[in-house]
């Protein structure tokens, strides 16, 4: 291989992805209607809310926070409310702006979700309730849906 070919090869940008740290940033568990709720027939209505947030910490270093909130109600009473903010610090180099946005909005939350899922299951069980196993989530589809909603909102805004 000639020196010219070798230098052209090394100049190509390479995508580098590393997980620096995964941690629980915030946890909240409430069982406001216990012990009464334990005497009810356990047929909960679960509501799941998910949100992601990312911000830059340094050059090529980002914190991504996956917020998962589960509210379980029996009849009209809240049995429990559990909220977990699972976070990670990620190094991302060489990505285009579009790819970087996708990595932070979809790929990183996919990595964080199993940790949040386990934490939620553990908290619910420790609260005296039956184990809660959250189904896998397609963060790629959620990200695409979010991007479509943003595009539609941008089209709907009147031009100045």
N, C-alpha and C positions, 0 to 999 in steps of 0.2 A: 504494500500500500504506500502511495507516495505521501510526502509530508503535507501536500495540499489537501489530499483526500482526508488525511488524519485530522487536520485542523478544522476542516468543514464538519467532520463528524462530531468533534468536541464542542463546536459552537452551537449545535442544536440544543434548544432548551429541554431540560429534563424535568419531568414532574417528580417532585419529592414529597412524600407524605409520611409523617411520623406522629405517633401518639406520645405526647410527653407526660400526660397525667390524666387520670380519670378519677373523679371524686364526687361526693354528694355535697352540694352547696347549701341545700335547705331541705328540711323534712318537717312535715306537719301532719299530725293525726288527731282527729277529734271523733268522739262517740257521744254526741250531745244528749242522746235519748237512752243511754244505758243507765240502769239495767233493764228498763221497761222493754226495750227493743228485743232483748233476749227471750222474752216471753211470747213474742209474736211468731206466727208462722213465717219461716224464712223464705220469702219470695221477693227478693230485692229487685228494684229497678235501678240499674247502674247507669250513670252518666260519665262519659270520659271526655276530658278536654286536654288537648295537646298543643304546645306552643314551643317554638324554637327561637333562640336569639343568639347572635354571634357578634363578637366585637374583637377588634384588633388589639393585641397586647404589645406587640413589637413588630419589627419587620418580619413578615412571613410567619408570625405566631398569633394564633387566634384562640379565644375562649368561646366554646359553644355550650349553651345551656339548653337542655331539654326539660321543659316543665310538663309534668303529667299530673292531672288532678282527677280523682275518681270520687264521685259522690254516690253513695248507695242509700236508697230510700225504701222503707217498708211502709206501704200505704202512703201516708202523708208525712211520716216521721223520717228524719235523716238518721240512718243507722250509723254511718260513718262518713267522714270526709278525710281523704288522704291526699296530700300533695307532696310531690318530690321534684326537686330541681337537681337533675343529674348533669354534671358538667364535665368538660374535658378541655385540655389544652392541646392544641394540634399545631404542628409545623407543616406549612404548605408552601412549596416553592415551585416556580416555573409554570404555574397554571394561568391560563388566560382569565380575564375578569369574569367571563361567563362561566367557565369551568370552576373557578374559585367559588363563585356564588352557589353553584350546584353542590360542590363538596361541603360547604358550610351549612347549606339548607337541607341536604338530603343524606349524603354519605356519612357525615359525622353523627347526626342524630340516629342513624341506623346502628352505629357502633354503641352509642350511649343507651339505647332503649333496653337491651337486656339487663343492664345494671338497674335501671329505674324499675323495670318490671319485677325483678327479684326483691328490691327494697319495698315496693308496694305490697307484694305478696307477704313478705315477712311482717310488715307493720299491721296488716289486716289480721293475720293469724295471731299476732301478739295481743291485738285488741279483743280477742275472744270470738272472732267471726270465722266462718268457713274460709278456706284458702281461696284467694282470688288470683287466677292466672289470666293475665291480659293476652289477647290474641296478638300475633305478630302484626305489625303495621307497615304498610307500603309507603315509606317516606318519599320514594321517587314520585309516586302518584300524587301525594299531598303537595309536594314541591311544584309539580307541573300545574296542579289545580291553582295553587297560590299565584304562580306566574301568570296564568291565564286571567285570573281575577284582577291582577295588577294591570295587565294590558288592557282589559276591558274598562277598568276605571280610568285609565289614562285617555282612552278614546272618548269616554263620556264627558270628560272635563272640557268646558268651552275654551276655545283659543282666545287669548287676550290680544 
